[in-house]
Amino acid sequence: MKKLDLEVRGMTCASCVARVEKALGVVEGVTEVEVNLASETARVHTRLDADIAPLVKALQRAGFEGNARETQAQQASSGSAWPAFALIASALLSLPLMAPMLGELVGWHWMLPGWLQALLATPVQFVFGARFYRAAWPALRAGSGNMDLLVALGTSAAYGLSHYLLVSGHSAHLYFEASAVVITLVLLGKWLEGRAKRQTTAAIRALQALRPETARIRNAEGESEVAIGRVATGDIVVVRPGERIPVDGVLIEGESQVDEALITGESLPVAKAPGAVLIGGAINGEGLIALRTTAVGAQTALARIIELVESAQAKKAPIQHQVDRVAAVFVPVVLAIAALTLLGWGFAQGDWQQALLNAVAVLVIACPCALGLATPTAMMVGSGVAARHGILIRDAEALEIAHRIQVVAFDKTGTLTLGKPTLMAIEPAARPPPRRAPAPPGGRRRSRPEGSGCALGVVW
C-alpha cells in the first residue's frame, strides 16, 4: 500500500470535501482518501504505482486543481500577500457605503449619490470578489454547489437589484452596501482561516528545522560533506561537538553526551558509548563521534514524528464525518429554500423586490458555513498548538475525546521540568545543639551559636 499527498485547490466548504473524496475514490487502485479542508490537502492510499496523473485528472473533472504536495516550508514561503491586500482594499471601499447606516444611529440622515455607491461597490464585487465566481463556476459545471456559489448568487442579486433600481429612478433604496459588506466579511473570514493555518504549520517547520541539511561522510578517501539526501544506510557519519546528528544510527567510535530532549523530553544529556543508539536531530555534546547509519529520510524517528503531526492534522474526527453528511446536501437545500422564499413572497405579497431581498438574505446567511470551515480548522489549529508545546497527538479522534481525560500519568520527571534550576527561597534552618568538645588543657571551650545555618530551596 502506497500513500500519495496532493494539494487540492478550489475547496471552500465541506461539500467540496465530499466531491473531492468521491472523485479520488473512484480512481483505479485507490482504497482510501483523507481530505483536509483546512490545509487544502488530500492523502490517497493506493495499491498501484505512485503516479498522481490519474488523480489530478479526476480532480480536474470534478472542478478542482491538484498537484504533488509541497513541503510545509515551501508552502510557508509561497504565501501570497494578495488576500491581505484584497481584504484591506475591500474594507476601505465598503466603509463609505456603511457610513450612512452608522450615521442613522446618531440621527444623521444622508446617503451617498447612487452613481458613487455603484462606483465603490463594483471593484469589490468583481475584482476582490472574483475568487467567489472562479470557485463557483467549476462547481456548477460539475453539477454541484459550494459556499462560493451562495456568496456569488447572494451578492450578485443584491448588486444587480441595486443597479436596476438606480437605472429605473428608485435610487432611495439601494443595496450596494449589502453586497460589498458581505464580500468583505467573507474575505475577512478567509484571511483569518489562512492566518491560523500558517501559524499552525510553524510547528511542522520547527520540527523540520531540527534536521541538518548536510552530513559529514567518512569513506576510504577521507571525510567529505554531502547533502543529507545522499546519505545511505550503512554509511559512516562523523559528528563534531555541538552539531546536530543528521541521521539515525549506532555509535561505533568515540564517547559523548547527547541532548535527546526532542524525543524523550529529558532535560539532561545522555551519556553515549560505542553500541548506543543515536537519534537524528539530537545535539552532540563535547565528544567527536562516528556512527553507522541505520535510517535516513522518511525512515528516521524525527521524520516519523513529523508525519505523525501532519497525519493528526489531516485525519478527520468522528464529528467531522457527521458534518460531511450534512454538507453534502447543505447547498442544494439552501438554494431550494431561497427559491421558495422568492416565489412565496412574490406570489403572496406581489412585491417581487422585497421577495428578492428575502431570498438574498437566505443565501447570505448560509454563506459562512460555520460547520464546514470551523471544524477542520479547529482540529488543525489544536494539534498545531499542542505540537508547539511538545505534545504530539496521534489523530483527530484522540483530540476530540481529550476533554474526557481525568488522570494524566507521566513516566519521568524529565517531561515535567525545564532543566533550568531556579533559586526560590533562602530560609534560616535551626541546628541541633552542637556536641561539646573536650576543653583544651588550660583553655576554654568555644561553640557556634544555634540557628546559624541556612537552607536553600531550589526548584528545577
C-alpha positions as CSV (number, residue, x, y, z in Angstrom):
1,M,0.0,0.0,0.0
2,K,1.4,3.4,-1.0
3,K,0.4,6.9,0.2
4,L,0.3,10.0,-2.1
5,D,-0.1,13.5,-0.8
6,L,-1.8,16.1,-3.0
7,E,-2.5,19.8,-2.8
8,V,-6.1,20.4,-3.8
9,R,-7.0,24.0,-4.8
10,G,-10.6,25.2,-5.1
11,M,-12.1,23.7,-1.9
12,T,-14.2,26.1,0.1
13,C,-16.6,24.1,2.2
14,A,-17.4,20.6,3.4
15,S,-19.5,19.9,0.4
16,C,-16.3,20.4,-1.7
17,V,-14.6,17.8,0.5
18,A,-17.3,15.3,-0.3
19,R,-16.8,15.9,-4.0
20,V,-13.0,15.5,-3.8
21,E,-13.3,12.3,-1.9
22,K,-15.8,10.9,-4.4
23,A,-13.7,12.0,-7.4
24,L,-10.5,10.4,-6.0
25,G,-12.2,7.4,-4.6
26,V,-13.3,6.1,-8.0
27,V,-9.8,6.2,-9.4
28,E,-8.5,2.6,-10.1
29,G,-6.4,1.3,-7.2
30,V,-7.5,3.9,-4.6
31,T,-8.6,2.2,-1.3
32,E,-8.9,5.2,1.0
33,V,-9.0,9.0,0.7
34,E,-8.4,11.5,3.5
35,V,-9.2,15.2,2.6
36,N,-8.3,18.1,4.8
37,L,-10.2,21.3,4.0
38,A,-8.2,23.5,6.4
39,S,-4.8,22.5,4.8
40,E,-6.3,22.0,1.3
41,T,-4.6,18.6,1.0
42,A,-5.6,15.1,0.2
43,R,-3.9,11.8,1.2
44,V,-4.6,8.9,-1.1
45,H,-3.9,5.3,-0.3
46,T,-3.4,3.2,-3.4
47,R,-2.3,-0.3,-4.4
48,L,-0.9,0.9,-7.7
49,D,2.3,2.8,-8.7
50,A,2.9,6.2,-7.2
51,D,1.5,8.2,-10.2
52,I,-0.5,11.3,-9.4
53,A,-1.6,11.9,-13.1
54,P,-4.9,9.9,-12.9
55,L,-5.7,11.6,-9.6
56,V,-5.0,15.1,-11.0
57,K,-7.3,14.3,-13.9
58,A,-10.0,13.1,-11.6
59,L,-9.8,16.4,-9.6
60,Q,-10.0,18.4,-12.8
61,R,-13.2,16.6,-13.9
62,A,-14.7,17.5,-10.5
63,G,-13.8,21.2,-10.9
64,F,-10.6,21.3,-8.7
65,E,-6.9,21.7,-9.3
66,G,-4.4,19.3,-7.9
67,N,-0.6,18.6,-7.8
68,A,2.0,16.9,-5.7
69,R,2.1,18.4,-2.3
70,E,4.9,20.7,-1.4
71,T,6.7,20.6,1.9
72,Q,5.5,22.8,4.8
73,A,8.4,25.1,4.4
74,Q,7.7,25.6,0.7
75,Q,4.0,26.3,1.5
76,A,5.1,28.9,4.0
77,S,7.5,30.6,1.6
78,S,4.9,30.6,-1.2
79,G,2.3,32.6,0.9
80,S,0.8,35.4,-1.0
81,A,0.1,39.0,0.1
82,W,-2.9,39.3,-2.1
83,P,-5.5,38.1,0.5
84,A,-4.4,40.8,2.9
85,F,-4.4,43.4,0.2
86,A,-7.8,42.4,-1.1
87,L,-9.3,42.5,2.4
88,I,-7.9,45.9,3.2
89,A,-8.9,47.4,-0.1
90,S,-12.4,45.9,0.1
91,A,-12.9,47.2,3.6
92,L,-11.8,50.7,2.6
93,L,-14.3,50.7,-0.3
94,S,-17.1,49.3,1.8
95,L,-16.7,51.7,4.7
96,P,-18.2,54.7,2.9
97,L,-21.1,52.6,1.9
98,M,-21.7,51.6,5.5
99,A,-21.2,55.2,6.8
100,P,-24.9,56.3,6.2
101,M,-26.2,53.3,8.1
102,L,-23.9,54.1,11.1
103,G,-24.8,57.7,10.9
104,E,-28.5,56.9,11.4
105,L,-27.7,55.6,14.8
106,V,-26.8,59.1,16.0
107,G,-29.5,60.9,14.0
108,W,-27.6,61.7,10.8
109,H,-29.8,61.1,7.7
110,W,-27.8,61.2,4.5
111,M,-26.8,59.0,1.6
112,L,-24.1,58.9,-1.0
113,P,-25.2,59.5,-4.6
114,G,-26.2,56.3,-6.3
115,W,-23.5,56.6,-9.0
116,L,-20.9,56.9,-6.3
117,Q,-22.2,53.8,-4.5
118,A,-22.0,51.8,-7.7
119,L,-18.5,53.1,-8.3
120,L,-17.4,51.9,-4.9
121,A,-19.2,48.6,-4.9
122,T,-18.1,47.5,-8.4
123,P,-14.4,46.7,-7.7
124,V,-15.4,44.9,-4.5
125,Q,-17.9,42.8,-6.4
126,F,-15.8,41.9,-9.5
127,V,-12.2,42.4,-8.5
128,F,-11.8,41.4,-4.9
129,G,-14.8,39.2,-5.0
130,A,-13.8,37.5,-8.3
131,R,-12.5,34.5,-6.3
132,F,-16.1,33.5,-5.5
133,Y,-17.1,33.5,-9.2
134,R,-14.0,31.5,-10.1
135,A,-14.7,28.9,-7.4
136,A,-18.5,28.7,-8.1
137,W,-18.2,28.1,-11.8
138,P,-16.4,24.7,-11.6
139,A,-18.9,23.5,-9.0
140,L,-21.8,24.5,-11.3
141,R,-20.0,22.8,-14.3
142,A,-19.7,19.6,-12.2
143,G,-23.4,19.7,-11.4
144,S,-22.8,20.6,-7.7
145,G,-22.7,23.6,-5.4
146,N,-20.4,25.1,-2.7
147,M,-20.3,28.0,-0.4
148,D,-18.7,30.3,-3.0
149,L,-21.8,29.7,-5.2
150,L,-24.0,31.0,-2.3
151,V,-21.8,34.1,-1.9
152,A,-21.7,34.8,-5.6
153,L,-25.5,34.4,-6.0
154,G,-26.4,36.4,-3.0
155,T,-24.1,39.3,-3.6
156,S,-24.8,39.4,-7.3
157,A,-28.5,39.5,-6.7
158,A,-28.1,42.5,-4.3
159,Y,-25.7,44.2,-6.7
160,G,-27.9,43.6,-9.8
161,L,-31.1,44.7,-8.0
162,S,-29.3,47.9,-6.9
163,H,-28.3,48.7,-10.5
164,Y,-31.9,48.1,-11.7
165,L,-33.3,50.4,-9.1
166,L,-30.7,53.1,-9.9
167,V,-31.4,53.0,-13.6
168,S,-35.2,53.0,-13.1
169,G,-35.0,56.0,-10.8
170,H,-35.6,54.4,-7.4
171,S,-32.2,55.4,-6.0
172,A,-33.6,56.0,-2.5
173,H,-33.4,52.2,-1.8
174,L,-30.1,50.7,-3.0
175,Y,-28.3,47.7,-1.6
176,F,-24.8,48.2,-2.8
177,E,-23.6,48.2,0.8
178,A,-25.1,44.7,1.4
179,S,-23.2,43.1,-1.5
180,A,-19.9,44.9,-0.7
181,V,-20.0,44.3,3.1
182,V,-20.9,40.6,2.7
183,I,-17.9,40.1,0.4
184,T,-15.6,42.0,2.8
185,L,-16.8,39.9,5.8
186,V,-16.3,36.6,3.9
187,L,-12.8,37.8,2.8
188,L,-12.0,38.5,6.4
189,G,-13.1,35.0,7.4
190,K,-10.9,33.5,4.6
191,W,-7.9,35.7,5.7
192,L,-8.3,34.6,9.4
193,E,-8.6,31.0,8.3
194,G,-5.4,31.3,6.2
195,R,-3.6,33.0,9.1
196,A,-4.5,30.3,11.5
197,K,-3.2,27.7,9.0
198,R,0.1,29.4,8.6
199,Q,0.6,29.7,12.3
200,T,-0.2,26.1,12.8
201,T,2.4,24.9,10.2
202,A,5.0,26.7,12.2
203,A,5.1,23.6,14.5
204,I,5.9,21.4,11.5
205,R,8.6,23.8,10.2
206,A,10.2,23.9,13.7
207,L,10.5,20.1,13.7
208,Q,11.9,20.1,10.1
209,A,14.5,22.7,11.2
210,L,16.0,20.1,13.5
211,R,17.2,18.1,10.6
212,P,20.6,19.3,9.3
213,E,20.8,19.8,5.5
214,T,24.3,18.2,5.2
215,A,26.2,15.3,6.8
216,R,29.9,14.5,7.0
217,I,30.6,11.1,5.5
218,R,33.8,9.0,6.1
219,N,35.0,6.6,3.5
220,A,38.2,5.3,2.1
221,E,39.1,8.6,0.6
222,G,38.6,10.5,3.9
223,E,35.8,12.8,5.1
224,S,33.5,14.8,2.9
225,E,30.4,16.9,3.5
226,V,27.4,15.9,1.4
227,A,23.7,16.8,1.2
228,I,21.6,14.9,3.6
229,G,19.7,13.3,0.7
230,R,22.9,11.5,-0.4
231,V,23.4,9.6,2.8
232,A,22.6,5.9,2.6
233,T,22.0,3.2,5.1
234,G,25.3,1.8,6.3
235,D,27.4,5.0,5.7
236,I,29.7,6.2,8.4
237,V,28.8,9.7,9.6
238,V,31.1,11.9,11.7
239,V,29.5,14.4,14.1
240,R,31.6,17.1,15.7
241,P,31.0,18.5,19.1
242,G,27.9,20.8,19.2
243,E,26.5,19.6,15.9
244,R,23.1,18.0,15.4
245,I,23.1,14.3,14.5
246,P,21.9,14.2,10.9
247,V,20.6,10.6,10.7
248,D,19.6,7.7,12.9
249,G,22.4,5.3,13.6
250,V,24.6,3.3,16.0
251,L,27.6,4.8,17.7
252,I,30.8,3.0,16.6
253,E,33.5,5.4,17.6
254,G,34.0,7.9,20.4
255,E,32.0,8.8,23.5
256,S,29.9,11.9,24.2
257,Q,26.9,13.4,26.0
258,V,23.8,13.8,23.7
259,D,20.8,16.0,24.2
260,E,17.8,14.0,23.2
261,A,15.1,16.3,24.6
262,L,13.3,16.5,21.2
263,I,12.4,12.8,21.6
264,T,12.4,11.9,25.3
265,G,11.8,15.3,26.9
266,E,14.7,14.6,29.3
267,S,16.4,17.9,30.1
268,L,19.8,16.3,30.9
269,P,22.2,15.0,28.2
270,V,22.5,11.2,28.0
271,A,25.9,9.5,28.0
272,K,26.7,7.6,24.8
273,A,29.3,4.9,24.3
274,P,30.0,2.6,21.3
275,G,26.9,0.5,20.6
276,A,24.5,3.1,21.7
277,V,21.6,4.2,19.5
278,L,21.6,7.8,18.2
279,I,18.6,9.7,17.0
280,G,18.7,12.2,14.1
281,G,18.1,15.7,15.3
282,A,19.6,15.2,18.7
283,I,22.6,17.5,19.7
284,N,26.0,16.0,20.2
285,G,27.9,17.2,23.3
286,E,31.6,17.6,23.8
287,G,32.9,14.5,22.0
288,L,33.8,13.7,18.4
289,I,31.8,10.7,17.4
290,A,31.2,8.5,14.4
291,L,28.0,6.5,13.8
292,R,26.9,3.9,11.3
293,T,23.6,5.0,9.6
294,T,20.6,2.8,10.2
295,A,17.8,5.0,8.9
296,V,17.6,8.0,6.5
297,G,14.9,10.3,5.1
298,A,11.4,9.3,5.9
299,Q,12.5,6.3,8.0
300,T,14.2,8.4,10.7
301,A,12.5,8.8,14.1
302,L,12.2,12.6,13.5
303,A,10.6,12.1,10.1
304,R,8.1,9.7,11.6
305,I,7.2,12.3,14.3
306,I,6.7,15.0,11.6
307,E,4.4,12.6,9.7
308,L,2.5,11.8,12.9
309,V,1.8,15.5,13.5
310,E,0.8,16.1,9.9
311,S,-1.4,13.0,9.9
312,A,-3.1,14.2,13.1
313,Q,-3.9,17.5,11.5
314,A,-5.3,15.8,8.3
315,K,-7.3,12.9,9.7
316,K,-10.9,13.5,10.3
317,A,-12.5,13.4,13.7
318,P,-15.7,11.4,14.2
319,I,-17.8,14.6,14.4
320,Q,-16.4,15.8,11.1
321,H,-17.9,12.8,9.3
322,Q,-21.3,14.0,10.6
323,V,-20.6,17.4,9.2
324,D,-19.7,16.0,5.8
325,R,-23.0,14.2,5.6
326,V,-24.9,17.4,6.4
327,A,-22.7,19.4,4.0
328,A,-23.4,17.0,1.1
329,V,-27.0,18.3,0.9
330,F,-26.5,21.7,2.5
331,V,-26.0,23.8,-0.6
332,P,-28.9,22.3,-2.6
333,V,-31.2,22.7,0.4
334,V,-30.2,26.3,0.8
335,L,-30.8,27.1,-2.9
336,A,-34.2,25.4,-2.7
337,I,-35.2,27.4,0.4
338,A,-34.1,30.6,-1.3
339,A,-36.1,29.8,-4.4
340,L,-39.2,29.0,-2.3
341,T,-38.7,32.3,-0.4
342,L,-38.6,34.2,-3.6
343,L,-41.7,32.6,-5.1
344,G,-43.6,32.5,-1.8
345,W,-43.1,36.2,-1.1
346,G,-43.6,37.2,-4.7
347,F,-46.9,35.5,-5.3
348,A,-48.3,36.1,-1.8
349,Q,-47.4,39.8,-1.4
350,G,-46.9,40.8,-5.0
351,D,-43.8,42.7,-4.0
352,W,-41.0,41.0,-6.0
353,Q,-38.4,43.5,-4.9
354,Q,-38.9,42.5,-1.3
355,A,-39.2,38.8,-2.3
356,L,-35.8,39.1,-4.0
357,L,-34.3,40.7,-0.9
358,N,-35.6,38.0,1.4
359,A,-34.2,35.3,-1.0
360,V,-30.8,37.1,-1.0
361,A,-30.9,37.1,2.8
362,V,-31.3,33.3,2.9
363,L,-28.3,32.9,0.6
364,V,-26.2,35.4,2.5
365,I,-26.9,33.9,5.9
366,A,-25.9,30.5,4.7
367,C,-22.6,31.7,3.2
368,P,-20.1,31.2,6.1
369,C,-20.9,27.5,6.6
370,A,-19.5,27.5,10.2
371,L,-19.6,23.8,10.5
372,G,-17.7,23.1,7.3
373,L,-15.0,25.6,8.0
374,A,-14.7,25.8,11.7
375,T,-14.5,22.1,12.5
376,P,-11.4,21.1,10.3
377,T,-9.7,24.4,11.1
378,A,-10.2,23.9,14.9
379,M,-8.7,20.4,14.6
380,M,-5.7,21.6,12.7
381,V,-5.0,24.6,15.0
382,G,-5.5,22.4,18.1
383,S,-2.9,19.8,17.0
384,G,-0.5,22.5,15.9
385,V,-0.6,24.4,19.2
386,A,-0.1,21.1,21.0
387,A,2.9,20.3,18.9
388,R,4.5,23.7,19.6
389,H,4.3,22.8,23.3
390,G,5.8,19.4,22.8
391,I,2.5,17.4,22.9
392,L,2.1,15.0,19.9
393,I,-1.5,13.9,19.2
394,R,-1.9,10.6,17.4
395,D,-5.0,11.5,15.5
396,A,-8.1,13.8,15.5
397,E,-10.2,11.3,17.3
398,A,-7.8,11.4,20.3
399,L,-8.1,15.2,20.2
400,E,-11.9,15.1,20.1
401,I,-12.2,12.8,23.2
402,A,-9.4,14.6,25.2
403,H,-12.0,16.6,27.2
404,R,-12.9,13.3,29.0
405,I,-9.4,12.9,30.4
406,Q,-9.4,12.9,34.2
407,V,-5.9,11.4,35.1
408,V,-2.6,12.0,33.3
409,A,0.4,9.7,34.1
410,F,3.9,10.9,33.4
411,D,6.7,8.4,33.0
412,K,9.6,10.5,34.4
413,T,10.4,14.0,35.7
414,G,12.2,14.9,32.5
415,T,8.8,15.6,30.9
416,L,7.8,18.0,33.7
417,T,10.9,20.0,34.3
418,L,12.7,22.8,32.4
419,G,16.2,21.7,33.2
420,K,17.0,25.2,34.5
421,P,17.3,25.3,38.3
422,T,15.9,28.5,39.8
423,L,16.5,29.7,43.4
424,M,13.1,30.1,45.0
425,A,13.9,30.9,48.6
426,I,16.6,31.2,51.3
427,E,15.4,30.3,54.8
428,P,17.3,30.0,58.1
429,A,17.4,26.5,59.4
430,A,17.7,25.7,63.2
431,R,20.5,23.3,64.1
432,P,20.7,20.8,66.9
433,P,22.8,21.8,69.9
434,P,26.5,21.2,69.0
435,R,28.4,18.5,70.8
436,R,30.8,19.9,73.3
437,A,34.4,19.0,72.6
438,P,36.7,18.4,75.4
439,A,38.2,21.6,76.7
440,P,41.9,22.0,75.8
441,P,44.3,21.9,78.6
442,G,44.2,25.2,80.4
443,G,41.7,26.7,78.0
444,R,38.0,27.4,77.5
445,R,35.6,25.5,75.2
446,R,34.1,27.5,72.3
447,S,31.0,26.6,70.4
448,R,28.9,28.1,67.5
449,P,25.6,29.6,68.3
450,E,22.4,27.6,67.5
451,G,20.4,28.5,64.4
452,S,23.3,29.9,62.5
453,G,22.7,27.5,59.5
454,C,20.9,28.3,56.2
455,A,18.8,26.2,53.8
456,L,18.4,26.8,50.1
457,G,15.2,26.0,48.2
458,V,15.9,25.0,44.6
459,V,13.3,24.2,42.0
460,W,14.1,22.5,38.7
